[in-house]
């Protein structure tokens, strides 16, 4: 999944086997997803994203991340990336749906979040994406697939994001 999805298939017909590679490229370019990984250090995040506009309770905030994203928040636990969240303008709701459907598998609605992941089954996913509409923006939260902590992390990030978007 991601901007490109590639898969190799083996086709068999009696005694003959052929290998076929299929690559699908996403067309929607609504925003650039942060090129950070779960577990990255603060210095790695700064080298990839630059100096944050604000640091609050150990979270990094990048304001005006793009014309579509007002705020990017990176959440840390023990100095390592635990997750990140974006506040997307509500006027881009339809395009956001297309953007996510091209990159992630849709799993359904769980606890008021539209859930996506980077694999066709939840159990194979390493990244989960939760989407929730809040007041005047759409929260898009990226977390590792830690089933026991996922909703807690998303809830905490949603609360922090809401407080910081409302400050603008």
Secondary structure, DSSP 4 states (H G I P E B T S, - for coil): --SEEEEEEEEEETTEEEEEEEEEE----SSPPP---TT-BHHHHHHHH-S-SEEETTEEEEET-SSSEEEEEEEEETTEEEEEEEEEEGGGHHHHHHHHHHHSEEEEEETTEEEEESSSSGGG-SEEEEEEEETTEEEEEEEE--TTTHHHHHHHHHHHHHHHHHT-
